[in-house]
Amino acid sequence: MFNILNGFRVLDLTTVVLGPFSTQMLGDFGAEVIKIENLGGDMMRAVRPGKSDEMGAGFINCNRNKDCVAINLKTEAGREIFYRLVKTADAVVHNMRNKTAVNLGIGYENLKAIKPDIVYCGAQGFGEKGPSSDIPAYDDIIQAASGLSYLNSDEQGRPRYLPTIVADKVSGLQLTVAVLGGLINKLRTGEGCFIESPMFEGLVAFLMAEQLAGHSYVPSTGSTGYDRLTAPYRRPYPTKDGYMAILPYSTKNWVDFFTMVGRPEWANWEIVRDPIKRSENINTLYEKLYEIAPENTTQEWDELLRDANIPHTKVNRLDDLLDNEHLKEVGLFEDYEHPSEGPMRQVRSHYTMEGIEQSEDKPTQLIGESTEKVLLDIGYSSDEISDLVNASIVICKSA
């Protein structure tokens, strides 16, 4: 944990992956993140694999460095607890539909009346001003709606989802930027704000940075799509014994590559030496890579391309990453002892910082593990907390 956001308190009402992935980064940066769950807990807790019912691996990997509090916000007493917390907070983050938040009495206007300088960030599926604002959205829905599953179509033209929750995680990164921007504005002006970072618009913006292409101009000069990315021969190339990513990028790279593999006549082609012509004919060049790659083993290519300073890598399986020499050296995977789950492995924050004090990460907590601590902090007595537990308003639990 980097002690760079120390002193900021963030109330985290998010669930599943988008929001928790975002707020975990805030916790990794040292913010005090209070994760507020309903009494049944975040539904992601049940996703397997897992050693215990409420601690699935996916949940653990998105919720370190947080205090977990369980409150029934559908009750008046539960909302009163939350309102007290809001008075102590700098930011509130959620990924529910805005209508749901308003109906619960925790919309921006509700909380602004309690804490005028609150930074309120929402990441619902579709922006509030559009006709799709009430549509429930998860990763698959946004991959399909944004055009990503179409971009990832198979050779028969059938759309496919990427086998990672990319819409959630991209949206999570965008949400983190939104929260940080709001906090900086608060430091600068002393005022709060409401920031909406919807998944659909966010992923479309992410994709269209390069895919808007000809439609970047008015009138359009061509269609959408970045030809290099959709080139049929843009793929990992088969070597004698495996697969290799080979990516000559600059003019020098291409000239050096064709010279190195004994095709000096190709190195002099106009579509190699002219960057504009090369962009227009990139699939032709990628096809040549596909033809040449089987001439060497993966190891032989690695040595040749490294000496020529041409971008390349072998194709790793996910299991290979656990033994990857570079990742071992930088210590990306860390073994640790979880208080309830026993020996565990995690991917540490990928950032490195100099000049910033660091402290140990806090492991992901059980449902309501910090409820008592947080409620005592905002003025509830032990007897009052016991009454709230007995009335099924909160859950208090120890690791």
N, C-alpha and C positions, 0 to 999 in steps of 0.2 A: 504494500500500500504506500502510495506517494503522498506525503503530507503537504499537498498543494492547495486543496480546497477545505482545509481544516476551518471549522467555525461555521460552515454552511450546513444547514439542516434541510434535507429533502424528504418529503413525504411521498412514498412510492406506492401508488394504487394499481400498478401495472400487473399483468398476468401473462402467462405462457412464455414467449421468448422475446418479442419485440421490445417491450418495456423493460423487463428484467435484464436483458442484455445491455440496454442503455444505462440503466441505473447502476448496474454492477460497475461500469466504467467510472461513473461518478464516485462510487465507493472506493474503487481502486485509486482514484485521485485524492482520497482523503475526506470526501464529504461524509457527513453523518446521514446515512440513508436508513429511514425507518420504513420497512416494507409492511404495508397494512393489508392483511388478507381477511376474507370472510372466515367463518368458523370451520368451514370444510377445507380451507386452504386453497392455494393456487392449483388449478386443475393439472398443471404441468408436473406436480409432485407425483402423480400416479403413472406418468409415462415411464415405461421400462427401458433398459434394465435398472434394477435397484435392489439393494439388500433389505430395505424396509419399506413399509407401505407408503410413507410420506416423504421419502427421500430418493426419488429416481435420479439417475446420473445426469440427465438433461437439466433437471431443476437445480441440482447442486452446482453444475457448471455455469449457471447464469445468476447465482444469488449469493455469492460471497460478499463479505464486507457490508452486511446489512443487519439491522436489528429487526427481527420478525415479530410482529404484533398481530393478534387476531381479534377483530372487532366486528360485531354485527351492525353494520351501518344502516340497516333497514329499521332499526329501533331508535327512538328518541334519545335514549341514554347513550347508545353507540355513537350517534352523530354528535352529541355533546362532547364525548371524549375526543372525537376527531376535530371539532371546532377548537377545543383547547390546544390540541397539537398544532393546528394551523397558526395560532397566535405566536407560537415559538418557532415557526418554520420560515425558510427563505423561498422554498419552491415546492410546488405540488405537481406530480407527474402522473398521468393516467393514459391508458390506451383503450378506454371504453368509448362508445358513441357519446357525443356531447349530450344528446337527449337523455341518455341513461344517467349521466352525471347530474344533470339538472333535476331529473325526477327523484334522485336520491338526496337532493338538497346540498350537493357539493359542486355545483357548477361555478364558473368563474365569478359571476355576480354575487353568489352566496358567500364565497370565500373572500372576495374583495371587500365586502362590507365588514368582515371580521379583521382582515389584515390587508390594508390598502396597498402595501408594497409587495404583495405576494407575486412571485413569478409562477404562472400557471401554464403548464404545457400539456397539450393533448395530442395523441397520435391515433386517431380513429382511422378506419379503413378508407373512407372517402370524405373529402372536404365538406364542411358544414353548409356551404353556400350552393352546392350542386344537388341535382335531383337524386343522386345515389347515396346521399349522406346517411340514410337509415339502413343501408344494406350491411349486414354483418360480413366481416372480412377476416380471413386468415391467409397465411402465406400462399396456398395454392390458388386462392381466388385472385389475389393480386398478381401472381405470376401470369395467370391467364389474362386478366383484364389489361395489364400493362403492355402486352405484346411479347413478354419474355418467353412464354412457352411456345409461341409461334417462331421466334428467333431460334429456339432450340429444337426445331422440328427434325425428325429423323429423315433418312434418305427417301422415304416414301411420302414425305410432306406431312406426316402426322405430328401435331404439336406434342411436346413433352415438358414435364416439369423438371427443373434442375434437381438433382438429388441432394440438395441442401436447402435450408430454409432461408434463401437469399433475400426474399422480400422482407421478412421479419428483421434480418440482421442489418440490411442496408437502411431500413427505416429506423432501426435502433440507433445506428450511427448518426443518422440525421437528427433524431430526437435528442441525442446527447449534445450535438452542436447547438440545438435550439435552447436547451436548458442553460448551457454555458453562456450563450449570447444574452439570454434574459438576466442571468446573474451579473454579467459584466455591465449591462444597462442599469441594473439596480445599484451597483457600486458607483456608477458614473453619475446617475441622476437622482438616486434615492427613491425611484418610483418602480412599481411593479408593472406587469404586462401579461397579456394572454397571447400565447403562441400556439398555433395549430400546425402540426406537421403530419398531414395525412399520408397513409401508405401509398395509395394509388398515385396521387400527384407526385409524391417523392420518388417512386420507382420509375415513373415515366420520365421525370427530369433526369434521373440517373442514366437511363438508357439513351435518351435523346441527345445527350451531350455530343455523341458521335453519330447517332442514327438519324438525326433530323436531316442531315446531309443536304440534298438539293432543295428541300423545303425551308432551309435557313434563309433563302432569298425570296423576295417578293417582286415579281412573280417567281414561282418555283423554277429552278434550272434543272430539275431532275427529281427522282423519287426519293423516298426515305431509304435508309440502309447504308452501311459502310462496307463497300465492296471487299475490302481486305478481310473483314471478319466473316463474311458469308461465302468466301471463295471455297469451292468444293474441296480443294486440296490443302486448305488450311487445317491441319490435323497433326497429331503426333505421327512421326514417320517410322515404318517398320525397318529395323536394322537386321543384321544377320541373326541376332539372338534376343531381340526385345523391341522396345520402342523408345524413340528419342524426340524431344522437342528441339528443332533446329530453326533459328530465326535470324538469318542475315537481315539487317535492318537498314543500315546506311549504305550509300553507294560503295564505299570502301569495303564493307562487309561482303556485299554481293560479288564484287570484283575479286576480292581475296578468296572467297569460297570457290568460285568456279576455276580460278587459277590453281588453287590447292588440290582440287580433285581432278586436274588434268583436262579441263575443258576451257582452255584460254580463249577459244573462239567465242564461247558464250559470254565470257567476261567483257567482250567488246560490243555486245548487242546494245542497240539504242535503248531497249526496254530495261536494261541493267544500269546503264550509265546516266540516263535522264530520269530524275526522280518523278516527274509528272507522268511520263510514259510508263515508268515502273508501277506507279499507283494504278494506272488504267489497265495494266496487263499482269497484275500480281498473281492471278491464278496460274498463268502459264509458267511463272517462275517457281511457284509452289509445286507444280506438277513435276518439274525437274528435280526438286528436292526429294519428292516421293520416289522417283526413278533411281536416284543415286544412293539414297540412304541404305538399301540392303547390301551395298558393297563392303561395309565395315560392321564390326560388332559395336555394341553400345560403348564399351570401354575404349575401343580404338577411336570412335568419333569424339568421345570426351577429351582424349588427349590432343587430337588434331584441332578441334574447335577451341579448346582452351588456349593452345599456343597461338592461334590466330585471333584470339579475343573476339570470337563470334558468339553471340548469345545462344545458349543451349542448356539442356538438362536431360537426364534420363527421366522417364515417366515413373513417378513413385506411386505405389499403392498406399492407402492410408496406413496400413500396418508398418510400411517402410519408414514412415515419419518418426515412429517411436525410437528407431535406431539410427536416424539420420545424423551424420557426423556433425554437421553445422548446428542442428537444433540441440544436440547434446552439449556442444561446446558453449552455446549461449544459455543453456539451462531453461529452455522454454517449458519443458515438462518437469513438474516438481512433485515429488512424493511427500505426503504429509499424513498426520494422524487426525482423522475426523473424530470429534468427541462421541458421536453416536454411531457412526458407520464404520469406524476402524480405519485400517490403512487405505489411503486413497491416492490418486494421482490427478493433478490438475494442469491445465495450461495457464501459466502465469500471465499477468498483463504483459503484452508484447512490447510495451514502452520501456525505454531506459532513460533515466534522467540524471543529470549531474547538477549539483548545487541544491538539490531538494532532499530534505530529510525523509527517511523511509521507516515504516514500521511493519510488523507482521500482519498478514492478511487474517481476517476473521472468517472462520469456516461458516458455510451455509447452515442456517439454524432450522430447528423444528418449528412447527406451527405454534405461534404464541410464546416462543422461548424468551422473548424480551418484553412481553406485555407488562409484567409486574414492574420491571425496572423503569420502563418508559412512563407508565402511569404514576409511579411514585415521583418521578422527575417533574411531572406537570401538576402535582399537588394532591393526588388521590391518596387517601390513607390505606393502610393494609386492610382495615375492616371494610372500607368501601370497595376495595378491589375484590375481596372475598364475596361481597354481596353481588357484584357484577358477574363474577364467575358463576355463582349459584343461580343467577337469573338468565344465564346463557347469553350474556351481552359480550363477554370476552372469554378467551381461553388463555390460561397461564400454564406454562409447561417448562420443565427444566431438561437440559440435555442429559 
